Structure formats: structure tokens, C-alpha cells
Amino acid sequence: MHTLLLSKEYAYIVKQYRISEGLEKSKEVKCENLIKLLVRNIKMQSSRDEIQKILKLCEKRIENEKKLNNTLDGPLPHAETVAKMYYDLVQLTGRIYKSIDALKDTEKTLDRPFMFKKKRWDDNLHYELRDKRTEMMD
């Protein structure tokens, strides 16, 4: 631990482990348990990074949806432009779905509804896209 310059982190983890396991008086920390704790910490860090990526994609989708709505609300838009904007929205929605499903598969503690800005992102987005497509056709 000293060669990796992680002595402070190691001391903190050992202290937390002893408190949680009731080993305040014990001098011995088992290597297997410490490795399990470090692996769990790495998984949670990667899950946090994945959630941040998903939230950025959600923000981007909200922006793209607003642009599409503004284009549709204005004067008669060019059909190819609207089709490309809609296609980009569908692709972004697919990426969000896949990312959320992958996150739920890898981290079982996060197997719950994915909510962001009062909207559920892991369900019913395809219905919104269908409604948007019908609106574009009218």
C-alpha cells in the first residue's frame, strides 16, 4: 500500500472495516475481506460514472426534443431536417435504454425505476416517440 501511495486510504478502510465488523480491539484484518471491500468500492465507482453518463445522455435528449418541438411548432419545416432530428432522438433514446439496462444488470442494487426530472427513463419513452411520430405525420 505504501508503494502505491494509498496508505491513508488503507488506514481509513481498515478502520471502517473494524468498526462495521465489531473488531475495534482486534489488530488483524483479513486480506480476503479487505479485497472484497475494495472490489465493491470499484464497482460502485464505475456505477457512479455510468449513471453520470446516462444523465448526460438524458440532458442531451431533452435538448434535442425541445429543438424538434420548436422546429415542428414553427413554419412548415423541411421534411429531411425533421426526419434527421427524429432519427437522432430515436438513436439517443435507444442508447439511454441500453445503458440503463446494462447498469441494472451489472449492479443489482440499482434494479429500480430510473427517474430524472420527474420522468421515468427506463419505461414509456417509446410511447412518447410514437406520439411524436404521429404528431409529425399530421
TIVEX-723922 format. One line per 8 residues: number of its first residue (from 1); for each residue y, x, z of C-alpha. Coordinates in steps of 0.25 Angstrom, whole numbers, plus 5000, padded with zeros to 4 digits. Layout:
<pados>
NUM = Y:X:Z ~ ...
</pados>
This chain:
<pados>
1 = 5000:5000:5000 ~ 5009:5011:5003 ~ 5008:5017:4989 ~ 5011:5004:4983 ~ 5024:5003:4992 ~ 5018:4990:4997 ~ 5017:4994:5012 ~ 5028:4983:5016
9 = 5021:4972:5009 ~ 5007:4977:5014 ~ 5012:4976:5028 ~ 5018:4963:5026 ~ 5005:4957:5020 ~ 4997:4963:5032 ~ 5006:4957:5042 ~ 5005:4943:5035
17 = 4990:4944:5034 ~ 4988:4948:5048 ~ 4997:4936:5053 ~ 4990:4926:5044 ~ 4976:4930:5048 ~ 4979:4932:5062 ~ 4977:4947:5062 ~ 4990:4951:5069
25 = 4983:4960:5079 ~ 4973:4966:5068 ~ 4976:4979:5061 ~ 4966:4977:5050 ~ 4970:4969:5037 ~ 4958:4967:5027 ~ 4961:4973:5014 ~ 4954:4961:5007
33 = 4963:4951:5013 ~ 4975:4959:5010 ~ 4971:4960:4996 ~ 4969:4945:4995 ~ 4983:4942:5001 ~ 4989:4952:4990 ~ 4982:4945:4979 ~ 4986:4931:4984
41 = 5000:4937:4984 ~ 4999:4942:4970 ~ 4994:4928:4965 ~ 5006:4921:4972 ~ 5016:4931:4966 ~ 5010:4928:4952 ~ 5010:4913:4954 ~ 5025:4914:4958
49 = 5028:4922:4946 ~ 5020:4912:4937 ~ 5028:4900:4944 ~ 5041:4907:4941 ~ 5037:4908:4926 ~ 5033:4893:4926 ~ 5046:4889:4932 ~ 5054:4897:4921
57 = 5046:4890:4911 ~ 5049:4877:4917 ~ 5064:4880:4917 ~ 5063:4884:4902 ~ 5056:4871:4899 ~ 5067:4863:4906 ~ 5078:4870:4898 ~ 5070:4868:4885
65 = 5068:4853:4888 ~ 5083:4852:4890 ~ 5086:4859:4877 ~ 5077:4850:4870 ~ 5083:4837:4877 ~ 5097:4842:4873 ~ 5092:4844:4859 ~ 5086:4830:4858
73 = 5098:4823:4864 ~ 5108:4829:4854 ~ 5110:4826:4840 ~ 5097:4826:4831 ~ 5091:4839:4833 ~ 5083:4847:4823 ~ 5068:4844:4823 ~ 5063:4858:4823
81 = 5072:4862:4834 ~ 5067:4851:4843 ~ 5053:4853:4839 ~ 5054:4868:4843 ~ 5061:4865:4856 ~ 5050:4855:4859 ~ 5039:4865:4856 ~ 5045:4875:4865
89 = 5045:4865:4876 ~ 5031:4861:4874 ~ 5027:4876:4874 ~ 5035:4879:4887 ~ 5028:4867:4893 ~ 5014:4872:4889 ~ 5018:4885:4896 ~ 5022:4879:4908
97 = 5009:4870:4909 ~ 5001:4882:4907 ~ 5008:4891:4917 ~ 5007:4880:4928 ~ 4992:4878:4925 ~ 4989:4893:4925 ~ 4997:4894:4939 ~ 4989:4883:4945
105 = 4976:4889:4940 ~ 4979:4903:4946 ~ 4985:4898:4959 ~ 4978:4887:4965 ~ 4989:4885:4976 ~ 4999:4881:4965 ~ 4990:4869:4960 ~ 5000:4859:4962
113 = 5011:4852:4953 ~ 5021:4861:4947 ~ 5035:4855:4950 ~ 5048:4861:4945 ~ 5062:4854:4945 ~ 5056:4841:4949 ~ 5046:4841:4937 ~ 5031:4843:4937
121 = 5028:4854:4927 ~ 5013:4854:4927 ~ 5011:4840:4922 ~ 5018:4829:4913 ~ 5026:4839:4905 ~ 5018:4836:4893 ~ 5022:4821:4895 ~ 5037:4825:4895
129 = 5035:4833:4882 ~ 5028:4821:4875 ~ 5040:4813:4879 ~ 5050:4823:4874 ~ 5042:4824:4861 ~ 5042:4809:4859 ~ 5057:4809:4862 ~ 5059:4819:4851
137 = 5052:4811:4841 ~ 5060:4799:4844
</pados>
